[in-house]
């Protein structure tokens, strides 16, 4: 069997580049070795050809924010008989915690495996995954997915958080080039302020990227500013943190995190629904990227992120689906189409396509590995139908109507749905 294969289609499309008619990839040992037209590659490389006439080859999508452990949330909700009718963001958090308390390790493992399958079948080949337990890392490593595992940190007790941090750092040591590591200080309302400095020091000393939920809800903004509202009155007593309530800080989540040096070019700010223009300036100055999760925000009724502000400031953007606890699917195709409808005056198809490819890879610090089809990068790609034959607006047609036909991760065809 040849170690090299040429994959060809009617179109090869990369973000921020014109479509290539009759485009092709040379894949060697799991990586892209060359890109061009089929005629060009055949003239210089003797390799078998796999053709997809009438289709387009595009990069595998990069989902910048996932919680794949929660994929089975809807079935858990029914099984655990937790009353589920959240009317507010804090209701949703409390009910999520109640449901998770009734789960076993095998439940979580089966759920994350299903999440991996759903990602790959919908064309996503890399994720920015939040991992609640470092012991789960080998199960992600065993899958074809690439991306970054952000090990979650939360709590007020400094000794307990130190233990959590030590386990997370040990897991970071065991990461691979394909699926590398990061830390996820969950949010400004779930981490004691006294713990922020030790997280910054650990991440900075080891050059470990961070992913942080920032200003997802109005409740968070109220809590951080003056220690008021449902987070203080309901959530903190529910988790036994009522003695840990801080005096009013009179600042935003962004300002609080910036005080402790947690906003850097290696920080991915997730959601950012309730950020102010001055917060946006801080995020821009610190070099942060933002992962938007518009369907999750709509489902939880927390508002709409100020995309126009972020674009005017030139902040790098990516898209994430978040989890199936707050979304209908893990498909970035559906997320992208929803975003284009929601932000119809501020977002073009080409920009949305970039957010789920090169933008997602950049947000995860993985631009050298994925996000576009270029020599040296991992051979993560989708074969997509419904692009049509006309060169004009082929990307727009694919974004609006494309259907995933085949998915390759690391040059290997993903056959998870083959019966």
N, C-alpha and C positions, 0 to 999 in steps of 0.2 A: 504493500500500500504506500502511495506517495506521501511524503511528509508535507507536501505543499498542495493546495487546491485553490483554483480560481473560482470565485462566485460572481456571477454576472446577472444583470437585470436590465430592464429598459431604462431605469434611472438609478443613479447613485447620488444621494443627497446628504450633505454635511451641513451643520449649522453655519450661518454667516458665510456661505459660499454658494455660487450658482450651481444648479443641478447639472450633473454630468449625464448626457444621453448615452445609452449603451455602456454605462459605467460598470466597473468590476473591481473586486478586491483579490489580492493574492494573500492567502492565509498560510502561515508556516508556523508550526509548533505553537498554536494557540494565539499568535499575534498577527497583526496586519503587517505584511512585508512590503506591499506595494499597492498603489491605488491609481486607477486611470480608466481608459476605455478598455473593453475586452480586446479589441484589436491591438492596442498598445501592449497589454500584458502578455498576450499570446505571442507577440513578436519577440519578446525577451525572456519568457519563462515557459519551459516545457512542463506543464502541470495539467492534471485533469480539470475539466470545467463543469461546474454545476450551474445551470442556467435557470433563471426565473423570468421568462418572457411576460411582458405586460405588468410587471411588478416593479417596486422600488426597493433598493437596499438603503437602509438608514441606520444610524447608530442605535444601539440599545439605549433605552431611556434610563435616566438617573433620578430616582425618587429621593429627594433631599431630606424627607422627614417621615419615618415610619415607626410604628410600634407593632411589629408582626406578631408579638406574643398575644395580642388582643384580637386576633383574626376570628376566633370562635366566640366572640363576645355575645352575639345574638343568641346562640344556643345555650351558653352559660346562663344568660339572663333568664331563660325559660326554666332551666334545670334547677337553679338555685332559688327560684320563687321570690326573688327580691322584687318588691314593687318598683316598677320602672316607669315613671312618668315625670321626669325632671322638667321643671318649669324654668329653672335658672341654671347658670353655669355651676354654681356650688352644689346644687342638688345632684347634678350629673356626676361631679367628682365623688360625692359621698356614696352614691349608688354604685359607681365603678369600684370603689374600695370594698364595699360590702360584697359585691359579686366575686372579686378576686380573693377575698378571705376564705371562700368556700372551695377553692381549687387545689388540686394536687399537682405535683411536678409533671406528671404525665399529661395532664390537661394542657399545661403551658407548652410542653414540647410538641404535642400534636397540633396545637394552634399555630405555633411559629412555622412548623413545616408546611402547613396549609397556606400560610401567608407567603412563604417562599414560592410555592407552586403558583399562587395567584399572580405574584409579581412577574415571574418568568413567562407565564402563559399570555400575559398582556403586554409583553415586550420590554419589561423593566429588567435590566441586567445588573444594576448597582443600586444600593440603598444607603441612606444615612439612618441607621437603625438604632433606636434607643433600647438598651438591654438592661433589664431590671436585676438580673442575676448573672454575674460573670461565669458561673458554672455552665451557662447555656452556650457560651462562645464556641465550643467545639462543634456543636450541632449546626451553627451557621457556617463554620469553616468547611463542613462536609458537603455543603450545597454548592451549586454552580454560581451563586450570586457573588458579585464583587461589591465594593463600597467601603463603608466605615462603620464599625460598631462603637457607639457611644455608650459607655458604661454609666448607668444612672447613679446619681448621688443626691440624697435628700435627708433632712432631719435637723434637729437642733442640738442634740447631745454631742459634744465635741469628741468624746472617746468613741462613741458608736460610729460617728461619721469617719473618724480616723481609720477604724477597722474596715468600713465600707470602701474607703479610698485605697487602703493597702491592697484589698482584694481586686479592686478595679485596676490598679497599677500593675499587679501581677498578671492580670489577664491581658493588659496592653502588651506586655513582654512576649506573650504567646501569639501575637497577631501575625498575619502573613502580608505579603505585598498585594495580593488580590483583595483581601478583606482586612483592612488595617484598623487601627483603634483610635478612640478618643474618649473624652469624659463628658458627661452630661449633668452638670449641676442643674437640677430639674427646673427650678424657677425661683425668683426672689421671695415668693411667699411660702415655699416649702423647705428652705434652707436657712438655718440660723445665721444671722449676719456675722457672728463671730467665727463661722466656719468658712467664710468666703476667702479669707486670706490664705488659709492652708491649701485650698483648692487651687488658687492662682499659683502659689509657690510650687506645688507639685507639677502642675501642667507646664509652667514656664521652664522649670529645671529640665524637663524631659521633652520639650517642644511637642506637647500633646494638644491637639485641637479640642475645642469645646463646642457643644451645642446646648443652647439655653432657651427655654420657653420664655419669651419676653412680651409683656403687655398683651396677653391673649384676650383678656376680658376687662370690662369696666370694674368688676369686683377686685381684680388684682391691683388696678390703678388706685382705687380707693384704699385698699389695705396698705399698700406700700406708703402712700402719702400720709394717711392719718390713722392707721391701725383701726379702721372702721369697716362696717359693712358685713355682708354674710360670711366672708372668709374668717373674720375675727369672731363673729357671733355664733356661727354654726360649725364651720369646718374645723377650727382650732379645738373647740371642746370635743368634737367627734373623735379626733385622733389623739386626744389627751395632751394637747400642746397649750392649753389655756394659760399655763404659768409661764410660757415662753413668749408671750406677746410683747412686742417691742414698743417703746414710746413712739409717737408719730415722728416720721422721718422727713416729712415735708419735701419729698423729692419723687421723681418717677423711678420705675424699675430700671430704665436705662441709666439714669444718673447714679442710682445706688450701685449697680454693677460696675460702672465706670470708676467710682470711688475706690473700688478694690482691685482695679486693674484687670477685670475679667473680659473687657472688650478689646480685642486685638484683631489683626488680619487673620488669625486662626480661629475666630469665633463665628459660629453660625447662629444668628438670631432667628428664632422660630416664631412665626405668627405675626408679631408686631402690629396688631390691630389698633391698639390704643396708644400709639406713640405720637408725640407732638412734633412740630417742626424742629424745635431745639433738640429733641431726642434724635431725630433724623440726622441733624448736623453732627451729633456725637458719633452715631453709628458710621457715618461717612468718614469723619476724621480718623476714627480708629481702624478703618479698613475692614469692617465687618461685612459679611454677606447676610442676606435675608432669605429664609425659606417661607414662602406663602402657602397657606393651606385653605383655600377659599371655600371648598365644600364643607370642611369640618367647621369653619367659622360660621357658615350659614346654618348648619345642623344644630349647633349649640347656641345660635342666636346671639353671638357676641359682637357682631358688627362686621365691617368690611375694612380691610387694610388700606391705608392711603397710598395706593400704587403710584398715583401721579406725583406725590411727594418724593417717593423713593427714586422714581425715574428722573425727576428734575435734579436730584442730588447726585445721580450717577451711582447709586448703591448697587452692587452686583446682586442679581435676583435668581432664585430657583423656585421650583414648585415641589410640594410634598402632598401626599394623600392623608397624612396622619394615620389613625387606626380605624378599624371597622367598629370601634366603639363610638365613633363620631363621623362615620362616612359610609357610603353605600358600596364602595368598591375600592380596590387598590390599583385601579387602572389610571395611569397618567394620561392616557388618551382621553378618558372622561374628565379628568381634572383639568387638562389643558383646554378642552372644549367649554367646560363650565367657566373657566377663567376668562376665555375670550368673550363669552356672552356677558359675564358680570362686569368686566372692565372694557366693554366694547369701544369706549372712546379713548382708551389709554394703552391698549395692547394690540399689537398686530400678530398675525399668524407666525411670521418669521421670528418675532420676539418670544412668543410662547414656545415655539419649537426649540429655540435656543435655551430657554429656561429648563426644559426637561432633558437637555443633552449637555452641551458645553457648560451652561450655567450651573446645572446640578453638579457636574464634575468639579468645577471651580469652587463651588460652595463647600464641597467636602474635601477640598485640597487634593483632588485626584486628577487634575487636568492632564498629567503625563500618562495616565493609565486608561482613561475612558472619556466618553462624552463626544467623541468625534472619531471618524475612521481615517486614521493617518498612520503611516509607517511607525512601528515601534509600540503602538498602543495595543491593548488587549482586543482580540477579535470578537467584540460584543456587537451583534447587529441583529436587526429585524428585517424580514422580507414582508413588504406591505403591499396589499392590492388596492385597487380603486384610484390609482393615480392618473389613469388616462394616458393618452398618447401625445397630447399637445404639450409643447414645452412651456407655453405661457401659463403661469399660475399653478404649476404642478405641485409645488409645496403647499399652496393654499388648499388645493383639492385633497391632498393627503391628510393634512391637519384636520380638515372638516369631515372627510369620509373614509379615510384609510382604515383597512382591516388587516390585522396581524395574521400572516400565513405561516411563517416560520420564525423561530428565534434561535440564535446561536450565542452561546456564552463561552468565551475563551476558545472560540473556533469549533466548539462541539455543539451539534444540533440538540436543542432541548426537546426531549421526547416525552415529557411528563404527562402529556394529554393524549398520547397515542393509544389509548385502550389498555 
